[in-house]
């Protein structure tokens, strides 16, 4: 239901709200997004429970990994945003998880062939060469990725029309081909296009503050005119609709490597 509070009140509230970690509960009742049919959190829980050494990439605040009732015997996670890394340590540390704070694009802090399972929910930029390097022969990669042109209706509302190259980035088939080129056998690739709805302009501000790569340099002050237009649109229509893209990829390191 549309929040009918004053525009400035909604903007101020969303601008001050905490966006640390990978918890989206602040949006409860204010935005919605359909979920993929494969239920990634259950697949993750099943996978980590059955291996000796596992690594969760870009874990955020560790929220998704923490849903697994049983973790790997040696469970690791990486996170490059310091605030998220600290949140992940607080959440996962008591469960024996080692959280590694990494630099974007840096090598993973593991020796060759020492990880039985690599997982990721919405990795920033999968480094297929590094993923393949750390996986043991026959080791598995299981992840849910953000797909091509995800939330572009919302993004283009603020930045204008995107280019064909931007709309093709993160295409599932391209990522699968990159995985194969790095030495992985892609065993499963599934895609989904999912409806998103934002019921007040505060929800839009909050998501753009969390997903900072959607609208670079976003701020309430810089984008106030467009936010005012967004607010009017939501009040007239009841919501702003966009569509997210997701793909599930399950791959295995080739035994011959």
Residue frames relative to the residue before (quaternion, step in Angstrom):
aa qw qx qy qz dx dy dz
X 1.0000 0.0000 0.0000 0.0000 0.00 0.00 0.00
X 0.5266 -0.6530 0.4487 0.3080 3.56 -0.97 0.90
X 0.3572 -0.7111 0.5672 0.2123 3.57 -0.96 0.94
X 0.2468 -0.8274 0.4948 0.0987 3.58 -0.49 1.20
X 0.3641 0.7294 -0.5069 0.2800 3.59 1.17 0.28
X 0.6858 -0.4875 0.3591 0.4037 3.53 -1.29 0.39
X 0.6234 -0.5698 0.3953 0.3611 3.56 -1.10 0.79
X 0.7000 0.4794 -0.2932 0.4407 3.58 0.72 -1.00
X 0.6217 0.5321 -0.3420 0.4619 3.59 1.05 -0.67
X 0.6598 0.5024 -0.3042 0.4688 3.58 0.95 -0.85
X 0.6667 0.5015 -0.3025 0.4609 3.58 0.94 -0.87
X 0.6670 0.5051 -0.3058 0.4544 3.57 0.90 -0.90
X 0.6442 0.5248 -0.3220 0.4538 3.58 0.92 -0.86
X 0.7084 0.4651 -0.2664 0.4593 3.59 0.82 -1.00
X 0.6380 0.5371 -0.3276 0.4440 3.59 1.06 -0.68
X 0.7214 0.4291 -0.2396 0.4879 3.60 1.15 -0.60
X 0.5340 0.6650 -0.3979 0.3381 3.61 1.20 -0.40
X 0.5389 -0.6264 0.4672 0.3145 3.55 -1.15 0.70
X 0.0829 -0.7974 0.5963 0.0408 3.59 -0.92 0.91
X 0.3423 0.7494 -0.4950 0.2760 3.59 1.21 0.40
X 0.7957 0.3165 -0.2311 0.4618 3.53 -1.18 0.64
X 0.4958 -0.6419 0.5012 0.3015 3.53 -1.32 -0.26
X 0.3972 0.6872 -0.4814 0.3717 3.53 1.10 0.88
X 0.1632 -0.8219 0.5433 0.0523 3.58 -0.68 1.12
X 0.3245 0.7896 -0.4786 0.2055 3.58 1.22 0.30
X 0.5185 0.6313 -0.4245 0.3904 3.62 1.17 -0.37
X 0.6823 0.4983 -0.2759 0.4583 3.58 1.16 -0.61
X 0.3997 0.7292 -0.4833 0.2736 3.61 1.21 -0.09
X 0.8216 0.1648 -0.1641 0.5204 3.56 -0.74 1.11
X 0.7100 0.4362 -0.2475 0.4943 3.58 1.27 -0.22
X 0.7753 0.0284 -0.0191 0.6307 3.55 1.28 -0.39
X 0.1044 -0.7877 0.6030 0.0710 3.56 -1.21 0.40
X 0.0355 -0.7700 0.6365 0.0256 3.52 -1.26 0.53
X 0.4381 -0.6804 0.5206 0.2720 3.57 -0.84 0.96
X 0.3696 -0.7423 0.5245 0.1930 3.57 -1.13 0.68
X 0.5539 -0.6010 0.4450 0.3660 3.61 -1.07 0.60
X 0.5751 -0.6434 0.3852 0.3269 3.59 -1.07 0.63
X 0.6488 0.5777 -0.3310 0.3685 3.60 1.12 -0.46
X 0.3115 -0.7927 0.4816 0.2066 3.65 1.29 -0.12
X 0.1526 -0.8596 0.4836 0.0624 3.54 0.54 1.26
X 0.6460 0.5417 -0.3502 0.4080 3.62 0.85 -0.84
X 0.6507 0.4940 -0.3226 0.4780 3.59 1.07 -0.65
X 0.6291 0.5199 -0.3320 0.4730 3.59 1.03 -0.74
X 0.6331 0.5292 -0.3189 0.4663 3.57 1.02 -0.82
X 0.6633 0.5156 -0.3086 0.4460 3.58 0.85 -0.97
X 0.6582 0.5047 -0.3064 0.4671 3.57 0.95 -0.86
X 0.6856 0.5065 -0.2915 0.4342 3.58 0.92 -0.90
X 0.7132 0.4609 -0.2860 0.4440 3.62 0.75 -0.96
X 0.6166 0.5772 -0.3513 0.4039 3.59 1.09 -0.62
X 0.7612 0.4231 -0.2076 0.4455 3.57 1.12 -0.53
X 0.6820 0.4796 -0.2945 0.4670 3.61 1.20 0.23
X 0.5605 -0.6056 0.4510 0.3400 3.53 -1.30 0.36
X 0.8174 0.0678 0.0133 0.5718 3.60 0.74 -1.08
X 0.0366 0.8056 -0.5874 0.0674 3.58 -0.74 1.08
X 0.1580 -0.7733 0.6111 0.0599 3.52 -1.21 0.67
X 0.1546 -0.7733 0.6107 0.0715 3.57 -0.82 1.05
X 0.2639 -0.7985 0.5269 0.1228 3.58 -0.52 1.20
X 0.8489 0.0751 -0.0586 0.5199 3.57 -1.16 0.69
X 0.0777 0.8796 -0.4637 0.0730 3.53 0.92 1.00
X 0.3764 -0.7093 0.5087 0.3105 3.61 1.22 -0.27
X 0.7624 -0.2825 0.2362 0.5320 3.56 -0.75 -1.03
X 0.5995 -0.6027 0.3404 0.4018 3.57 1.26 0.29
X 0.3563 0.7902 -0.4545 0.2049 3.57 1.28 0.09
X 0.7029 0.4639 -0.2834 0.4586 3.59 0.83 -0.95
X 0.6528 0.5082 -0.3155 0.4649 3.58 0.91 -0.89
X 0.6562 0.5375 -0.3138 0.4267 3.57 0.99 -0.80
X 0.5603 0.6031 -0.3916 0.4111 3.59 1.21 -0.29
X 0.5787 0.5912 -0.3812 0.4128 3.60 1.18 -0.46
X 0.4327 -0.7224 0.4686 0.2671 3.63 -0.67 1.01
X 0.7786 0.1458 -0.0611 0.6073 3.58 1.09 -0.78
X 0.2136 -0.7831 0.5742 0.1067 3.56 -0.85 0.99
X 0.6823 -0.4569 0.3620 0.4412 3.57 -1.31 0.12
X 0.6519 -0.5070 0.3811 0.4157 3.55 -1.22 0.41
X 0.7522 0.1015 -0.0603 0.6483 3.57 1.10 -0.79
X 0.0110 -0.8322 0.5521 -0.0507 3.55 -0.14 1.30
X 0.0458 -0.7889 0.6125 -0.0178 3.55 -0.85 1.07
X 0.0632 -0.7675 0.6352 0.0587 3.54 -1.33 0.33
X 0.2023 -0.7574 0.6037 0.1447 3.55 -1.21 0.52
X 0.0637 0.7645 -0.6402 0.0403 3.54 -1.24 0.57
X 0.2926 -0.7998 0.5065 0.1348 3.58 -0.86 1.00
X 0.6406 0.4827 -0.3421 0.4895 3.61 1.17 -0.31
X 0.4724 -0.7288 0.4072 0.2825 3.62 -0.45 1.17
X 0.6539 0.5105 -0.3321 0.4489 3.61 0.91 -0.81
X 0.6617 0.4861 -0.3029 0.4838 3.56 1.01 -0.78
X 0.6266 0.5451 -0.3410 0.4404 3.58 0.98 -0.82
X 0.6573 0.4962 -0.3089 0.4758 3.58 0.97 -0.83
X 0.6381 0.5139 -0.3264 0.4713 3.59 1.00 -0.79
X 0.6476 0.5154 -0.3169 0.4631 3.59 1.01 -0.80
X 0.6300 0.5262 -0.3397 0.4592 3.59 1.00 -0.74
X 0.6594 0.5011 -0.3148 0.4636 3.57 0.93 -0.85
X 0.7089 0.4654 -0.2676 0.4574 3.55 0.93 -0.86
X 0.8037 0.3392 -0.1399 0.4685 3.56 0.78 -1.08
X 0.5126 0.6774 -0.4086 0.3337 3.59 1.16 -0.51
X 0.6733 0.4962 -0.3151 0.4485 3.62 0.84 -0.85
X 0.6753 0.4631 -0.2946 0.4926 3.60 1.21 -0.32
X 0.5984 -0.6157 0.3395 0.3842 3.56 1.28 0.23
X 0.4601 0.6830 -0.4466 0.3499 3.58 1.26 0.27
X 0.2779 -0.7301 0.5999 0.1730 3.57 -1.02 0.84
X 0.1493 -0.7930 0.5881 0.0541 3.57 -0.64 1.14
X 0.1732 -0.7924 0.5822 0.0564 3.56 -0.68 1.15
X 0.2506 -0.7479 0.5943 0.1570 3.57 -0.75 1.02
X 0.0690 -0.8405 0.5363 -0.0334 3.56 -0.42 1.24
X 0.4441 -0.6509 0.5406 0.2948 3.53 -1.33 0.30
X 0.5536 -0.6092 0.4335 0.3667 3.63 -0.94 0.75
X 0.8196 0.2268 -0.1850 0.4926 3.56 -0.85 0.98
X 0.5498 0.6192 -0.3997 0.3930 3.60 1.24 -0.17
X 0.6155 -0.5370 0.4217 0.3936 3.55 -1.27 0.40
X 0.5116 -0.6267 0.4870 0.3291 3.55 -1.13 0.63
X 0.4657 -0.7235 0.4422 0.2532 3.61 -0.92 0.88
X 0.5274 0.5920 -0.4269 0.4350 3.57 0.77 1.11
X 0.5054 -0.6348 0.4914 0.3164 3.55 -1.15 0.65
X 0.6778 -0.4953 0.3572 0.4095 3.53 -1.27 0.41
X 0.8814 0.1145 -0.0710 0.4528 3.55 -1.09 0.80
X 0.5174 0.6814 -0.3902 0.3403 3.61 1.11 0.53
X 0.6838 0.4546 -0.2800 0.4973 3.62 1.23 -0.08
X 0.3529 -0.7658 0.5047 0.1852 3.57 -0.76 1.05
X 0.8028 0.0782 -0.0037 0.5911 3.58 1.12 -0.68
X 0.0783 -0.7510 0.6542 0.0434 3.55 -0.98 0.93
X 0.0498 -0.7984 0.5999 -0.0084 3.57 -0.83 1.04
X 0.0573 0.7862 -0.6150 0.0199 3.55 -1.26 0.33
X 0.1122 -0.7401 0.6560 0.0967 3.52 -1.08 0.76
X 0.8381 -0.0849 -0.0239 0.5384 3.53 -0.48 1.32
X 0.0368 0.8102 -0.5815 0.0641 3.61 0.61 1.09
X 0.5767 -0.6176 0.4126 0.3402 3.55 -1.08 0.76
X 0.7680 -0.1648 0.1658 0.5962 3.58 0.76 -1.08
X 0.2776 -0.8021 0.4986 0.1760 3.61 0.04 1.23
X 0.2084 -0.7486 0.6196 0.1109 3.57 -0.85 1.03
X 0.2539 -0.8297 0.4759 0.1435 3.55 0.09 1.30
X 0.6209 0.5423 -0.3519 0.4434 3.59 1.02 -0.70
X 0.6822 0.4768 -0.2849 0.4756 3.58 0.96 -0.87
X 0.6196 0.5369 -0.3411 0.4599 3.58 1.01 -0.79
X 0.6709 0.4869 -0.2909 0.4777 3.57 0.92 -0.94
X 0.6398 0.5550 -0.3326 0.4147 3.59 0.92 -0.87
X 0.7543 0.4072 -0.2387 0.4564 3.60 0.77 -0.97
X 0.5759 0.5945 -0.3883 0.4051 3.62 1.15 -0.43
X 0.4500 -0.6477 0.5424 0.2895 3.54 -1.09 0.74
X 0.6320 -0.5111 0.3894 0.4333 3.64 -1.13 0.41
X 0.7937 0.2034 -0.1896 0.5410 3.57 -0.66 1.12
X 0.4605 0.6924 -0.4380 0.3415 3.60 1.29 -0.05
X 0.3989 -0.7633 0.4809 0.1642 3.55 -1.14 0.71
X 0.1814 -0.7171 0.6600 0.1311 3.52 -1.28 0.64
X 0.0245 0.7882 -0.6115 0.0648 3.57 -0.76 1.10
X 0.2053 0.8039 -0.5273 0.1830 3.58 -0.55 1.09
X 0.2493 -0.6901 0.6504 0.1967 3.47 -1.39 0.38
X 0.1405 -0.8134 0.5634 0.0361 3.55 -0.59 1.18
X 0.4774 -0.5743 0.5667 0.3481 3.51 -1.34 0.36
X 0.3130 -0.7940 0.4989 0.1505 3.57 -0.79 1.02
X 0.7591 -0.3900 0.2833 0.4376 3.52 -1.36 -0.17
X 0.8643 0.0995 -0.0883 0.4850 3.55 -1.22 0.71
X 0.2660 0.7867 -0.5147 0.2130 3.57 1.00 0.79
X 0.8475 0.0369 -0.0901 0.5218 3.55 -0.86 1.09
X 0.3057 0.7994 -0.4825 0.1861 3.59 1.17 0.42
X 0.5443 0.5881 -0.4237 0.4223 3.61 1.10 -0.39
X 0.6798 0.4676 -0.2782 0.4917 3.57 1.02 -0.84
X 0.6505 0.5242 -0.3165 0.4493 3.56 0.90 -0.92
X 0.7069 0.4675 -0.2760 0.4534 3.58 0.83 -0.96
X 0.5301 0.6090 -0.4143 0.4201 3.58 1.16 -0.38
X 0.7590 0.3718 -0.1935 0.4982 3.59 1.06 -0.74
X 0.7992 0.3053 -0.1645 0.4909 3.63 0.92 -0.74
X 0.5398 -0.6095 0.4152 0.4058 3.60 1.22 -0.20
X 0.7595 -0.3975 0.2631 0.4426 3.55 -1.32 0.03
X 0.3425 -0.7348 0.5514 0.1968 3.57 -0.94 0.89
X 0.5530 -0.6152 0.4579 0.3255 3.55 -1.32 0.33
X 0.6518 -0.4935 0.3825 0.4305 3.61 -1.20 0.30
X 0.6379 0.5285 -0.3315 0.4515 3.60 1.00 -0.77
X 0.6485 0.5075 -0.3189 0.4692 3.58 0.98 -0.79
X 0.6810 0.4900 -0.2906 0.4601 3.57 0.99 -0.81
X 0.6707 0.4830 -0.3010 0.4756 3.60 1.15 -0.47
X 0.5066 0.6634 -0.4294 0.3449 3.61 1.12 -0.49
X 0.8202 0.1972 -0.2038 0.4969 3.58 -1.04 0.89
X 0.2906 0.7547 -0.5347 0.2452 3.58 1.15 0.43
X 0.5530 -0.6604 0.3936 0.3211 3.58 -0.80 1.03
X 0.6766 0.4990 -0.3045 0.4478 3.59 0.85 -0.92
X 0.6383 0.5163 -0.3311 0.4652 3.60 1.03 -0.72
X 0.6643 0.4929 -0.3128 0.4667 3.60 0.95 -0.81
X 0.6277 0.5247 -0.3386 0.4648 3.57 1.03 -0.73
X 0.6496 0.5090 -0.3167 0.4676 3.58 0.98 -0.80
X 0.6374 0.5137 -0.3254 0.4732 3.60 1.03 -0.75
X 0.6249 0.5295 -0.3346 0.4661 3.58 1.04 -0.73
X 0.6577 0.5039 -0.3107 0.4658 3.57 0.93 -0.87
X 0.6501 0.5294 -0.3176 0.4430 3.57 0.97 -0.85
X 0.6795 0.4829 -0.2840 0.4738 3.58 1.15 -0.60
X 0.6481 -0.5495 0.3168 0.4215 3.58 1.24 -0.12
X 0.5454 0.5944 -0.4130 0.4228 3.58 1.18 0.46
X 0.3232 -0.6893 0.6084 0.2242 3.55 -1.17 0.64
X 0.2596 -0.7677 0.5667 0.1486 3.60 -0.56 1.13
X 0.1772 -0.8257 0.5328 0.0537 3.56 -0.48 1.24
X 0.8033 0.0403 0.0002 0.5942 3.59 1.15 -0.56
X 0.0576 0.7672 -0.6360 0.0594 3.55 -1.01 0.88
X 0.0601 0.7970 -0.5931 0.0974 3.57 -0.55 1.21
X 0.1631 -0.8001 0.5730 0.0702 3.57 -1.02 0.78
X 0.0408 -0.7805 0.6234 0.0235 3.55 -1.27 0.49
X 0.1796 -0.7323 0.6486 0.1042 3.54 -1.17 0.76
X 0.0780 -0.8614 0.4975 -0.0658 3.55 -0.45 1.28
X 0.4686 -0.6957 0.4826 0.2521 3.55 -1.01 0.90
X 0.0988 -0.7584 0.6432 0.0384 3.53 -1.07 0.91
X 0.0238 -0.7890 0.6135 0.0238 3.59 -1.08 0.71
X 0.1526 -0.7620 0.6253 0.0713 3.55 -1.04 0.87
X 0.2410 -0.8339 0.4898 0.0812 3.55 -0.59 1.21
X 0.7827 0.0630 -0.1189 0.6077 3.59 1.26 0.05
X 0.6353 -0.5738 0.3657 0.3652 3.55 -1.17 0.58
X 0.5589 0.5960 -0.3912 0.4235 3.60 1.17 -0.44
X 0.6254 0.5317 -0.3333 0.4638 3.58 1.04 -0.75
X 0.6294 0.5244 -0.3266 0.4714 3.58 1.06 -0.74
X 0.6455 0.5127 -0.3206 0.4665 3.59 0.90 -0.89
X 0.6713 0.5163 -0.3067 0.4345 3.56 0.83 -0.97
X 0.6926 0.4713 -0.2973 0.4580 3.61 0.82 -0.92
X 0.6613 0.4924 -0.3197 0.4669 3.60 1.03 -0.67
X 0.6143 0.5148 -0.3468 0.4872 3.61 1.17 -0.44
X 0.6779 0.4726 -0.2941 0.4802 3.59 1.04 -0.68
X 0.7589 0.2875 -0.1553 0.5634 3.59 0.84 -0.99
X 0.1081 -0.8765 0.4664 0.0502 3.54 0.60 1.22
X 0.6211 0.5574 -0.3424 0.4315 3.60 1.19 -0.42
X 0.5252 0.6421 -0.4202 0.3678 3.62 1.20 -0.28
X 0.7827 0.0211 0.0294 0.6213 3.56 0.81 -1.04
X 0.2715 -0.8014 0.5069 0.1646 3.60 0.06 1.25
X 0.8342 0.1481 -0.1579 0.5072 3.55 -1.07 0.89
X 0.2699 0.7749 -0.5299 0.2142 3.57 1.10 0.56
X 0.1770 0.7356 -0.6485 0.0835 3.53 -1.17 0.71
X 0.6254 -0.5428 0.3998 0.3929 3.55 -1.20 0.50
X 0.6808 0.4917 -0.3041 0.4497 3.59 0.86 -0.89
X 0.6854 0.4960 -0.2967 0.4430 3.58 0.85 -0.94
X 0.7938 0.2829 -0.1292 0.5226 3.59 1.01 -0.80
X 0.2331 0.8236 -0.4952 0.1488 3.58 1.19 0.48
X 0.6485 0.5243 -0.3428 0.4326 3.61 0.90 -0.79
X 0.6839 0.4643 -0.2904 0.4821 3.59 0.90 -0.88
X 0.6220 0.5287 -0.3458 0.4626 3.59 1.06 -0.64
X 0.6213 0.5235 -0.3435 0.4711 3.57 1.05 -0.70
X 0.6468 0.5006 -0.3130 0.4828 3.59 1.03 -0.78
X 0.6322 0.5280 -0.3257 0.4641 3.57 1.02 -0.80
X 0.6367 0.5326 -0.3225 0.4549 3.56 0.95 -0.87
X 0.6678 0.4935 -0.3035 0.4673 3.59 0.91 -0.89
X 0.6400 0.5325 -0.3224 0.4504 3.57 1.00 -0.83
X 0.6713 0.4944 -0.2993 0.4640 3.59 0.90 -0.94
X 0.6561 0.5061 -0.3218 0.4581 3.59 0.94 -0.82
X 0.6780 0.4880 -0.2927 0.4652 3.60 1.08 -0.69
X 0.7866 0.3393 -0.1567 0.4915 3.58 0.93 -0.93
X 0.5173 -0.6426 0.4195 0.3787 3.58 1.17 -0.46
X 0.7896 -0.0891 0.0566 0.6044 3.60 1.22 -0.40
X 0.3229 -0.6671 0.6168 0.2652 3.52 -1.38 0.13
X 0.2012 -0.8134 0.5408 0.0743 3.58 -0.72 1.10
X 0.0418 0.7498 -0.6591 0.0396 3.52 -1.10 0.88
X 0.3092 -0.7421 0.5609 0.1976 3.58 -1.29 0.00
X 0.2460 -0.7584 0.5876 0.1382 3.54 -0.91 0.96
X 0.2481 -0.7365 0.6078 0.1629 3.54 -1.28 0.45
X 0.0051 -0.7859 0.6180 -0.0206 3.56 -0.99 0.85
X 0.0173 0.7788 -0.6233 -0.0681 3.53 -1.22 0.43
X 0.3305 -0.7079 0.5970 0.1821 3.49 -1.17 0.79
X 0.0071 -0.7908 0.6118 -0.0163 3.53 -0.90 0.96
X 0.0452 -0.7633 0.6442 -0.0149 3.51 -0.90 1.05
X 0.0888 0.8050 -0.5743 0.1195 3.56 -0.62 1.14
X 0.2159 -0.7768 0.5823 0.1041 3.54 -1.26 0.43
X 0.4920 -0.6510 0.4839 0.3162 3.54 -1.02 0.78
X 0.5018 -0.6749 0.4568 0.2898 3.53 -0.82 1.04
X 0.4941 -0.6778 0.4629 0.2866 3.59 -0.90 0.91
X 0.6393 0.5650 -0.3286 0.4052 3.58 1.12 -0.61
X 0.6080 0.5720 -0.3707 0.4072 3.59 1.15 -0.38
